[in-house]
Amino acid sequence: MLKLNVILMGLFNPQAGISYLLRKLPITSFVFRLRVELNGINRPFYAFSLLHAAQEAEKLGIKRVSAIEFGVAAGGGLLALEQIAQQVTKLTRVKIDIYGFDLGDGLPKPKDYRDLSFIWKDGFYKMDKKILKEKIKKNTTLILGDVGETVPKFIKRADIAPIGFVSFDLDYYSSTAKAFKIFDIADEKLLPRTYCYFDDLVGDDEEIYSQYTGELLAIREFNKRSKHKKLDVISGLAHKRVIKNTWWYDEIYILHVFNHKKYNKYIYSQEDRSLMT
């Protein structure tokens, strides 16, 4: 039997009701694309971003990409990313390597007001490392430690496939700013338009974000100091989607790598758009 909240959801918000029901269906390639379009999948922001990143890579002739999650905690997001990656690979034939970065011991102590200590506390989101390591798949790598130390080492590796998607869920400004070192990697180790998800831009009523704290401050500072790489929202994303008025549309950004050798390569599905009348 359907729960009362599902029935009410369907009556007062049909779009949300449809998305909920679709999430209960088994994940198969046949229905995967439909589920992505209708937000009918666990962590639809991961599915949207990773699918579009893989499609971009496919059009650019890139056969393997990396997906990164900053802030793994108990591992629910990382495991969901694995499931989504399997379906995305079936659709696009682009293979996906997954990396999860986390301190491993929960949130550190906030540095100052920019880390929003009125909503976060040190010790939140501790990881059971043994259990998570037993659950993750072979193509997933867990990287534990302070991102200020692990990311600079990571970007020096020669075996990293171009990064197509990055999820930032480190909560603090200080941690996010350090994680942005990931964008110091060589241009060819990024897709020319790399999809990014920022988890802490909307939130509950108590989570009052601004341009002067948290992830928004980290984004603003990055754009100010970076000349050829810029983070920005997808203009008009909500208007392009079947399901409207969804919070996570405001949390999807694109890292534009303007100096990338493939940034200007034509990737539109229609070879001659002048004929599209």
N, C-alpha and C positions, 0 to 999 in steps of 0.2 A: 504494500500500500504506500501511496505517496504521503510524505509528511505534510503537516498543515502548512509549514512555512513554504514548502515548494508550491503548494496549491495557491497560496496567497501571492507568491512571487509571480506565478503565471498569470493571475488575474490582474494584478496591479502593475506588473512590469514583465510583459510577455517576452521581451528580448532576454532578460535575465533568466527567465524560466526555461527558455529554449537552450541557452548556454549551459544551464545546470543539467538538464536532461542529456545533452550531448556528451557531457563529461562522464556520464555513467556508461556510455557505450565503449566497447573494447577499442583500443587504438589499432587501426589498420590503415594501410595506405589508401584504401578505397575511400574512407571517410575522413582521412586526416586533414586534407586541404579544406574541406567543408568545415571541419571543427575549428581550424585555425581562423577562418573567416568569421565564424560565429562565436568566437571566444569560448568554444565548448571543449576546452582542454585544461588540464591542471597547469597553472602558470602560463596563461595565454600570451603574456608579454615575452616569455622565453621562446614560445613557438613562433610567434610573429617575427621576432628578430632573427632567430636562427634560420628559419625558412628563407627569409628574404636575403640574408647574408649568403647562404648557400646558392641561391639563385643568381646572385651577383657574381659569385665565384665561378659558377658554371659558365656564365656568359663571357667571362674573362679568360676562360680556359684554365682555371685553377682547380685542381682535382682534390685538394686537401686543405682544410682550414682548422683553426683552433677556436675553441669557445672557452671563455674564462669566467669563473664566478668568484668575486671577492666577497667573502663573508659566508662561510659554509655552515657554521653552527652545527645543528644536529644532522644536516645533510639532506633534508627534504628537497631543497632546490636542486642540488647536485644530481640526485637520483632522478628527479623529473627531467632534468636536462639530458641525462643519458637516454631516457625513453624517447624524448622528442628528437634527439640526434639520430636515433635509429630510423625513425620514420622519414626524417629529412633526407638522409642518405639514400633511402629507397626511392624517393621522388626525384632527387637531383643527381645521384651517383657521386656526390661530393662527400668524401670521408671527413669525419670530424673527430679531432682530438680534444679532450676536455681536461681542464685544469681548475682545481679548486684551491684558493688561497685562504688561509685562516690562521689566526694566532694559536688557536687550539684550546685556550684556557678561558675563553669568554672575553668580553670587552675589557680593555685596559682602563686605567683611571683617566677620566677626561682631563685634557690639558688646560682648557679655559672655556669661556662662555661660547666660543665658536663650536665646541663639541656638544652643545645642547644638553647639559647635565640636568636640565629640568624635565627631560623625558628619558634619558639613558643613565644607567648605573654600571660601574665596573663590575665584572663578573657575570653579566647577562650573556646568554647564548653559549654556554660551555658545550664542548664537543666530547662525545664518547668516541675517542679515536679508534679504539680496538674494534668496536661494532661497525663503525662506518667503513673502515678499511676492509672489513670482510664483505661489505655490501657492494662497494663500487666495482665497476667493470674494468677490464684490462686497458681500455683506451682512456681511462680516467686517472689522472695523477693528482694526489693530494699533496699540497705544498704548505707545510706548517712553519710558523714563525712570524716575526714582525715583517709586514710588507715593505717597510723601509729597507730591510736587508734582503728579503727573498726576491723582490721584483728586480732590483738591479742585477742580480745574478741570473735570473731567468731570461732577461732580454739579451744576454750575451750568448745564450745557447744557439748552436748552429742548426739544431734539429727541429726548431719550432716552425710549424706551418703558419701561413699568414693568418693573423687574428681577424676573425669575422664578427665576433660578438663578445661583448664584455658586460657582465652584470656587476654593478657596484652596490653592495649592501653592508658596508662597514660602519654605518650609522654616524660616525664622527667626521667632522671636517678634517682633523689632523690625519686620521687614517686614510681617508679618501684622497687627500692631497698627496700623500706618499704613494698610494696605489697608482696615481696618474703617471708615475714614472714608466708605467707600461707603455705609454705612448711615445717614450723616447727610443723605442725599438726602431730599427732601420725601416724605412718606408716600405720596402718590399716584403716585410714581415707583417704588414697590415693590408687589409683590403682598402682600396682607395676611398670607400665609404664604409666605415666600420660601425656596425650597430651597437648601441650602448643602452643599457637599462639602469636607471637610478631609482632605487627602492624608496628613498626617503625624501620625496618631493611633495607628497600629498599628505597621507597619514590621517590619524584620528583628530578630533577637535583640539586635543591638547598639543598636538604636534604642529606648532605654528612656525613654519619655515620662512626664511627670508633670504635675500641676496647677500646678507652679511654674516650668515652662519651656515654650518652643515655643508651638504653636497652642492647647493647652489653657489656658495662662496667659492668652493674648490673649482667649480666649473668657470665662474667668472674670472678667477685669478689665472686659470690655465689659458683661457682665451686671450687675456691681456698680455701674457708673456710669450705666447706661441705665435709665430708669424705665419707659418705655412700649414698648421694643423689647427682646426677650429671645431669646437663642439656646439651643435645647435639642434633644436627640435626639428621634427619633420613638419614643415608648414602644412597646415590643413589636414593632418592625419585623421582627425575625427570625422571629417567630411568624406574621406575615402572608404571608411569602414561601414559594413552592414549594420553592426551594432553601434549605436551612438551613445554619447554621454558616459563614457567609461573612463575611470580615473587614470588608468595606466597609460593612456594615450599621451598624457602630459609628462610621462616619465621616460619616454623613448627619445633618445638623442642619436645623432649621427656624428661620428668623428670624420670630418672631411680632411683628407690628406691631399691638399692641392698640388703638391710637388710630385705626387706619385706618378710613375711613368704610365700607369694605366687609367689615371683619373679621367682623361678625355676620350677614352675608347668608347665608341658607340655601343650601347647594350640594349637599346629598345627592341622589343619583340618584333615590331613592324620595320622592315628594312627601309621603306620609303614612306615617311609619315605624310608627305604631300598628297598621297593617294587616299588618306583616311578622311573621306568626306561623306 
